[in-house]
Amino acid sequence: MYGDAHKSRSKRRLALLVVLVLVIGLPFIRMGILSPRIHPLNPPPPPGDLLWSADQETGNLSQWTQGQFGEAVFNTGSGDIAITSDVAHSGTHALKLSISGANGTTQAARLLRWNDNPIEGYYSVWFDFPQVYRPAEWWNVFQFKSMGAENDPMWVLNIGNRPDGSMFFYLWDALTQTSYSPLNHVDVSPQQWTEVTAYYRRATDRTGRITIWQNGTLIFDVDQVQTAIANNVHWGIGNYTDNISPSDATIYADDAEIHTVAHPQSP
């Protein structure tokens, strides 16, 4: 009798797994398998001192290159980055990141900071999406890179669409090819400012961590993972995809900041 009941439960679990694969896809099943690494009740250290910020009120991109010893803008194809007064989160200016013709070819408007990025720190920016967009597979708007033999993103905050078309963030680990769905159901609403804040601990072994909040709500917390391939970290925001509808897409961004972390002082 016990054997029959055990077989019945096994069949039900298998059927549930098949349904989950069909409904939400294999990447999110992998996320569920890796869920022991997610620790929302074990918060990272709080933010510390401000290292760098850009509010765009200079009317140009000089804040992004200040102390950088190199360029900050890295565009591909039709990518274009400009300062605009059309919208602003604070003050009167914001970034406008635009691409066009993203219907099978890579188009990217990217800004990167690397000179003052700590081993562990906080990275934040405000986004405004003028409308709902529908990426075919991926749409990279916030990323961490590590420059070694390769020059690819390590961890990426992408935008996807729910069945009703609404946009949401999902997290992509390029090192293990693993996708993470959010811990909380929070939409990315068009025509309003959305704050993204990330805690990032650089590690070339499995001691790294990445934690992300959307408007103060925890949406990702992945601990004990590799986050870099070298002892550096490049943080960037962008409008980066190879297929999206409409194929001409614009993102606004403002008030970007990098902070250290505040560790308790020894008695």
N, C-alpha and C positions, 0 to 999 in steps of 0.2 A: 504493500500500500504506500509506504514511504517513497519507494522508488517511482511509482506512478505519479505521485504528487510532485516529486522533485522534477520529473521529466516535464510535467504540465507547466510548472513555474518557469523552467528553462525555455520552453516553447513560447510562453507569453513574453519573456524578456527578449527573446530573439525577434518576435513579431514587433515589439515596441521599438527595438533598435532599427529594424527595417523601415518602420513608419517615420522615425526621426530622421533617418538618412534621406528619405524621399521628401520630407517636408522642409527641413532646414539645411540639408546639405552636409557632406562629409566634413568640411573644415570645422563646423560647429560641433560635430560629434567629437572631433579631436580635442576641441576646447573642453568639452565635458570630461574627457578622460584625464586631461591635465589639471582639472579643477583643484586638486590638493595644493597646487602651488599658488592659489589665489587666497590671500589673507586680508580681507577687508577689515577685520577687527584688530589688526596689528599695524597701526599707522606708521608711516615713515617719519623721520624727524621733521619738525616744522620748518618753514622758510626762515632764512636768516637775512643777511645784508643784501642790498641791491647791488648787483655787479654791472648791469647794463640795462638800458631801456631805449625805446624809440617811440615817440608820440607823433612823428611826422610833421610837427609844427614848424620845422625848419623850411618846409616847402620843397625839400629834396631828399635824397637818400643818404645824406652824409652821416646820419646817426647809425646807419647799418654798416658803414665802413670805418667808423671811428675806432681806432685801436686795432683794426682788423689786419692791417698790413697786407691787403689784397682785396679783390672784388667781393661783393656780396651777392650780386645778381648773376644767376645762371639760368639762362633761358634756352629753350629748345623749340625749333620750328617757329610757330607764330607767337610764342610767349612774349608778353610785354608787361612791364611793371612801371607804374607811374604814380605820382602823388596827385590826389584829387581832393577837391572841396565839395564833391557831390554829396558825400556822407562823411560822418566822423563819429567815433565813439566818444572822444573828448576833444575839446578845441574845435578846430575848423578843417583839419586835414586828415586824410587816411591813405592807405595804400590801395591801389587798384591793380589786381592781378588778372590779366586777360589772356585767353587763348581762343583760337578759331580753327575750324576745319578738323576738329578732333573726331574723326569718323573712320579710324583705321590706321592713323599715323600718330606717333607720339608728339604731343604738344605740351610744353611746360613753361610756366613762369615761376621761378624759385628764388628765394632769398635765404642765405645761409650765414650763420654766426659760428665761429670756431675758436677764436683767440682766447676768450675769457671763460670758456665753459669748464666748470669744476668736475671733479670725480663724481660727486653727487650734488645735485642742485635742482632748482625749480625753474621751469620754463613756461611762460604764459603768453597768450595773445587773445585778442577779441576778433571774431569773424562776423561778417555780414554776408549772407547769401541772398542775392536779389530775387531769386525764384527757386522753385524745385527743379533740380537737375537729375538725370537718370544715367549714371555711369553703367556701361555694359558689363564691366568686371571690376575695375578698381579706379579710385580717384583719390590720389595722395594729396592731402592738404597740410600735413604736419608730420615731420620725420626726424629721426636721429640716424646719422651716418657715422661710420668709423673708417678712417682712411688707412688702408693697408695695401695689400696687393690688388684689392678690388676697390671699386668706387661706387658701391651700391648702398641703398638704404638698409639699415639693420632692423629698425622698428618703425612702423608706419601707421599713422592714424588715417584710415580711409573713410570715405563716405559711401554708404550703400542705400538701398531703398527697401522699405517694408512692402508687403503685398499691396497696401493701399497707396503706395507711391511716396509716402513721407520719407524724409531722409533721416539717417542715423549714422553714428560713428561705429566703426569696428576696427580692431587692432590687428596688425599683421606682423608676425615675427618672420622676417625673411631668412634668418639663419636656419630655422627648422621648418620653414614653409607651413607655419601654423597660424590659423585665424582664430581670434578670440571675439566672441559676441559680448555685448556690454552686460555688466552686472545688474544695471537698472534700466528700465524702459524709458528712455528720454529721446524725444525727437529733436532734430536740428531744424528749427523753424525758419522759413525764409523771411526776409525783410525785418529782421531784428538781430541785435547783437548777441553773440554767443561766446562766452569765455571758455577757453580750453587751458587748463593748467596741468602740467606734467611734472612729477618727481621722477628723476632718472638717475640711477646709480650705474656708473660705467664699470664693466667687468668683462675680462676676456675668458673667465671661467664661469661656472654656474653660481656666482654669488651676486649677480646683478638684479636689479629690480626696476620696474616701470609701473607707475601709478598715475592714473589720469582722472581728472574731475571735469565735468561739464556744468558750468554755472553753479559750481559748488557741490554738485552731486557726484559721488564716486561712481565711475563707470568701468574702470579697469584697475586691477591690482595684481600684477604678475611678479612673483618673487622667485628667487633661486634659479635664475636663468642667465644665459650669456647675453650681454647687451652690446658688445663691441668685439672687433677683431684686432684692435691695436689700442695703445694707450692715448687715445684722443677721442673726442666726440664733436661732431658737427651737427648743430641743431638748425632746422630749417622749416619754413612755411612755404606753401606754394599752391599752385593750381596745375595739377600734373596728372595727365591721363592719356590714353590712346583711343578712347571711344566713349563718347558721352552725348546725351541728347538733352537739349539742343547742342549741336557741335561747337557753337560759339558760347563760351562760358566765362563768367566774370565772378571774382570773389573780392570782397573788400576786407581789409585787416587793419588793426590799429592797436596802439598801446601794448607793444611787446616788451617783455621783461625777462631777465635772468637773475635769479637769486641764489645765494649760497644756502646751506642748511644750518640750523641752529642746534648744536649739540649741547647737552647739559654740561655745565662746568663742574669740574671735580671739586669736592669740598676741601 
